[in-house]
Amino acid sequence: MSVLVDVRQLSVSYRHGHTAVNRLSLNIAQGETVAIVGESGSGKSTLANAILGLLPDSAQITAGQLWVDSHDLTHASERQKRALRGRTIGLVPQDPTVSLNPTLRVGQQIAEALILARGKRYPGVDADIVELLQQVGIDTPVLRARQHPHELSGGMRQRVLIAIALAGNPRLIIADEPTSALDVTVQRKILDHLQRLVSERGISLLIITHDLGVAADRADRILVMQHGEVVEQGTPGRILGAPQHDYTRALIAAAPAFAKRREPLPRIDSTQAPILSLKNVGKTFALPKVKGEESTFVALEDLNLQVYPGQTLAIVGESGSGKSTALRIALGLEKPTQGQVWFEQQDVTHLNWRDFRPLRQRLQLVQQNPFAALDPRFTVFDSIVEPLVSFGRLKGAALEQAARELINRVHLPVSYLDRLPRELSGGQCQRVAIARALALKPDLLLLDEPVSALDVSVQARILELLEELQREMGIAYVLVSHDLSVVANFAHEVLVLRNGRVIEHGSVERIFSHPGCEYTRELIAAIPGRHVTTQAA
Amino acid sequence: MTVLEQNLGRNTLPASPAPWRRRSRLQRVAATVLPLLRRPGFSLALLVVVFAWVAAVAPHVLSSFDPYATSPIDKLRAPNLIHWFGTDELGRDLYTRVVHGAGLSVLAAFLAVGIALLGGLGLGILSGFAGGRIDAVIMRFVDVLLALPGLLLALAIVTAIGFGTVPVAIAVGIGIIPGFARTTRAEVLRVKTLPYVEAARLGGASWGRTLLRHILPNAWGPVAVLATLDFGAAILATAGLSFLGFGAAPPAAEWGTLIANGRHFLITAPWVSLLPGLFLVAVVFSLNHIARTFEEIQR
């Protein structure tokens, strides 16, 4: 096998002195699939940009060599680099929602790549577009080629991006977190497809991911990166089976798919009254009137659920399954079209904002995106104590004391109280958001995808924290997630939603050991890393 | 933050029970503004603006001449060590008149921007927050105001309510309301839907509190920059109207009237128009530079 990419002792530094990649060596042979695993900030994207010759002006290769298809990229001119891009190296970018030009039809964007690769416009371009779209698994490619990106779903857009990467017939495809913005089931289908296309054509694939599970499923070889250095590399079996480095071990422990199933959680005491119950709740949205289309959209249908004190109920489903709507109804942010919401012994369905307000002290929300959940002008202190101030509970020294206690609860140093959100990492922001939700000592915490925006290892830490808080304070949780692996070790009960309907409901052990329907089985199979663990078992 | 660092953070936590005290708002503002003073451009701009400000508040500090004392012997003297900006056709010291004129000009600009801020913020918040019909009505009104050229609108208002510095300031202020209303509305609409506003509401905050503590401060940035920018524009507009003869009546010193006065002597004594004009330009440029700097650090 010939070596396609040969990186020797490469160092890349940013102008402000930060070394993103430090004496890194790596080679990728023709037809090989290599995965680079690391957290955000570990330098993996900088490495990918270096291979593509797309380093920003502020970054510089300070040492080492970088050979791609026997061209030395360290000293190549922009023209030489451009000749490599598209034709030798293709890129599947990270976020499908922003990576396509919204004003151009999908077909035109693929044509652009095709024409660039061939050097000029040629007669068969339309046929090639349709063929490419077919290859990446899009039905009705003729229609899709004429649509704009906003008319396609996230998964389909990612497929279009793969088609664009394939258009130049490259010998290496770099996939930079190709599916982290997608639902798990879609993620699996797309990665399967990408892998098949790549192996059929003998293309090398470089997957960049923070999820060890994805890497273990797909790659022939895994490189674990930390602080710009490769700390370990080897086959997935060896990395998972006999990790040498502490950091790898930490990553494996953090990946939910590899975590050992723990002891079954204590059964729900049926004599206890549920703290929150939704009874036959339904929600329909009115759509803008279009001739020949339905004028309403059913987001939720006949949803029943009970949350018991001190227990966790997980609601699992893909985007559009109505799980966020259910949360918003429980919080009184939306009114259900049918059914009732009970909080303990009180019907809260038709309470107005003022009457609901006292209940807010017992019912709090943790939002999905920790960066957007904190006011950028508020210090951590201001954010955390805001609910206390709003309810006029504490003042002055007592308030500062409360803030100190809360920040200790979420395991952040007290000095962080003076920081602004932009001075915190994602995981730290989420801790602050949790502290704010805890400020009023609620009995029920609604968690809307609390970890989906975070790196896998940070996810594990946050879940650990939530679990500890439940043990110590006896809070009940409703956890909304699209990822069953997050739920597996955390919830007592699981509810699977699809298209607004409950398709399965039961204890977590039963759902995982005897899934009742096809869709649940599909969700379980889609957990990345499962492939390797089941083989090993 | 990596797993390792987090571990470290957790371990060192109990070891450092340093007494934590809240950093005051002043300290935080100082932390962002002080580094700016190291930029020479910003310091210079600030110096010019402070000079104009001192001239407006206490002109006697900066000049010992009387702005109204005529001295026919010294008429139309070129700039020299005694008369830094020269003298005008009646022998009055021009530098003194510029310094004393700052009072009226800055007052007019303040009044104009204040009116625009109050009106613009009010309309913008109301329409962004209420939405629906109220929004539609306010925005159509703003569209009408935007469709008229600012100076024409100001001229019409001044003709209607009378001449003088204050009417001119009111006219200029009304002319720049639409820009403020538009910017504020756009920002309020953007901020209103952000998760942290929802979080504050769920934390029990009332709409008033949410508006004052979350929406306004976060929507404020672009509006504040616009205000600084329009402060310069307002000085220019009042000077423009005074130049046309709608502003302060002579012999009161005002930057626009000073420039207008000198236009009869442009060939023989160019400094009479030129030096007050250059000073005006320096103040406006400085304000623009400060606005630009603040805009940059907001990003």
Boltz contact constraints between the chains, C-beta under 6 A:
constraints:
  - contact:
      token1: [A, 39]
      token2: [B, 2]
      max_distance: 6.0
  - contact:
      token1: [A, 250]
      token2: [B, 3]
      max_distance: 6.0
  - contact:
      token1: [A, 357]
      token2: [B, 204]
      max_distance: 6.0
  - contact:
      token1: [A, 360]
      token2: [B, 204]
      max_distance: 6.0
  - contact:
      token1: [A, 365]
      token2: [B, 202]
      max_distance: 6.0
  - contact:
      token1: [A, 367]
      token2: [B, 195]
      max_distance: 6.0
  - contact:
      token1: [A, 372]
      token2: [B, 194]
      max_distance: 6.0
  - contact:
      token1: [A, 372]
      token2: [B, 195]
      max_distance: 6.0
  - contact:
      token1: [A, 373]
      token2: [B, 195]
      max_distance: 6.0
  - contact:
      token1: [A, 373]
      token2: [B, 196]
      max_distance: 6.0
  - contact:
      token1: [A, 373]
      token2: [B, 199]
      max_distance: 6.0
  - contact:
      token1: [A, 374]
      token2: [B, 196]
      max_distance: 6.0
  - contact:
      token1: [A, 375]
      token2: [B, 196]
      max_distance: 6.0
  - contact:
      token1: [A, 375]
      token2: [B, 214]
      max_distance: 6.0
  - contact:
      token1: [A, 377]
      token2: [B, 217]
      max_distance: 6.0
  - contact:
      token1: [A, 386]
      token2: [B, 203]
      max_distance: 6.0
  - contact:
      token1: [A, 387]
      token2: [B, 203]
      max_distance: 6.0
  - contact:
      token1: [A, 387]
      token2: [B, 204]
      max_distance: 6.0
  - contact:
      token1: [A, 390]
      token2: [B, 203]
      max_distance: 6.0
  - contact:
      token1: [A, 390]
      token2: [B, 204]
      max_distance: 6.0
  - contact:
      token1: [A, 390]
      token2: [B, 205]
      max_distance: 6.0
  - contact:
      token1: [A, 391]
      token2: [B, 204]
      max_distance: 6.0
  - contact:
      token1: [A, 411]
      token2: [B, 10]
      max_distance: 6.0
  - contact:
      token1: [A, 413]
      token2: [B, 13]
      max_distance: 6.0
  - contact:
      token1: [A, 414]
      token2: [B, 20]
      max_distance: 6.0
  - contact:
      token1: [A, 418]
      token2: [B, 23]
      max_distance: 6.0
  - contact:
      token1: [A, 425]
      token2: [B, 1]
      max_distance: 6.0
  - contact:
      token1: [A, 457]
      token2: [B, 3]
      max_distance: 6.0
